[in-house]
Amino acid sequence: MGIKVVATNKNAIHNYNILETYEAGIVLEGSEVKSIREGSVNLRDSFIRIDNGEAFIYNMYIAPYKPAAKLQHNPYRKRKLLLHKREILKLMGKVQEKGLTLIPLKLYFKNGKAKLEIALAKGKAKYEKREAIKERDMKRELSKKYKGRIKL
């Protein structure tokens, strides 16, 4: 079947240096799955926290599914992530020891199952963000200037 990306967290790449990525399943309700399939999801302000040996995602917005009138879900509820115990312990150790954070990068369907790509990341300083913006703008200017002249 393949992979169908539903939502990405574009702010994460701008605000964080990504160190490692992991794939996790998510425990969802039926109306949430239907809403995700429609693309009514937002990862912008969401984050991942480990509580009592289990990983949860907070502030991930999944819009209510209109046809499921009576069986609506809370759009901002915390949702459990499905990871192996050794992965959770490894992530918990790194987050506590080095001051790193866990953030979601993208939500997608893989073989019919909803998966979340999560990243172990370190926050960027302001000057690092400015440098990244300068570099991106320089590349854009060069590509405009030499458009059609450079053969690959």
N, C-alpha and C positions, 0 to 999 in steps of 0.2 A: 504494500500500500504506500509506503514512503512517509515522508515528513511534511506536515502542513503547518507553517509558522502562523500563529494567530496574533501574538502581540510581542513587541520588543521594548526594552527599557533603554531608550536612547540616552537619557541623562546619566546612566550608570557609567558609560564609557567616557563621558566628559568629566565626571566627578571622581572617578576611582581608577586606580591602577589594578587591573585584573591579574591575579596571581595564579589561581587554579579554577577550573570549572568542573561541575558535577551535574549529573542528570538525576532528577528526583520525580517520583510520581506524586500525585496530589489526591487527597480524599475529598471528593466533591459530592454534592447532591445532584439529583436529576435535572432540576431546573437550571443549575449552574452550568452543567455540561452543555445543555441546549443554548444557553446564552453565550458561552465561550465559542461554540461552533458558529454563531452569528458574528463573532468578533467584538462583542460588547464587553471588553475587559481592558483594564488599565493597570500597568505595573509601576507607574511613575514614583509614587511615594512609599512603595512597599519595602519591607525588610524582613529578614529571617532571624529568628531567635530560637535558641535551644533551651527547653524547659523540661526538667525531670527526665533527661535522656531521650527526648523526642523533639523533632524539629517542626516549627510552625512558621507559616508566613502570615504577616500582619499587614493590614491596609491595602491588600490587593482588591481592587474594585471589580466586581462582576455585576453587571447591571441585572435587575430583575427581568425574568423572562415573561413577557406579556401574556401569552396563552395560558400559563400556569397561574391563574388568578388567585386561587386560595392557597396554593402550596409555595408561596414565595419564600426566598431565602434572604438573609441579611447580607447586603452587598459588601460590607466591610468586615465580615466575621473572620476570625483566625481559622486557618485551614492547616491541617496536619500534612506534613511532607513525608513521603515514603522513601526512606534511605536505610541502608544496612547499618547495623549497630556499630560496626567498626568505623564506618564513614562518619557517623555522628560523633563518636568519641574523638576521632582525629580532628574533625572540625571544631569541636568544643575546646580541645586543647589549644589549637592554633588561635582561636578567637580570644581565649583568656590570656594566653601567654604573650602574644605579640601585638595585641591591640588591633587585630584585623576585624573586618566585618563581613557578614554574609548578605549578599544582595541577589535578587532575581534578575536574570538577563533577558530570557525570552520564554514564552509559553507556546507550546506546540502540541500537535497530535502526532503520535508515532504509532503506527499500526492500530489506530482507533483508540488509543489511550492517551489521556492528557498528561503531558510531561512538562516539567519546569527546569530550565537550565539555570543553576545557581552558581554564584562565583564567590570565591574567597578573595576579598579585595582590600586595598589600603587606600584611604582617602588622599586625594591630590591637594597640594597646597595651592594658594592663589596664583603664585608665579608659574607653577607648572601648567595650570589651566591657560594662562596667558600665552605661554610658549607654544602650547598645542594649537591655540587659535591662530597665532602668527604663522606657524608652520603650515597649517591647513590653507590659510589665505595665500601664502607664497606659492604653494603647489597649484592652487586654482589660477593664479595670475600667470604662472608659467605655462599651464596647459592652454589658456586662452591665447597667449602671445605666440606660441609655437604650434597652434592648431593647424594640422594639415602638412606641416613641414617635417615633422619627425615620423619616420617610418619604423615600425616595430618588426 
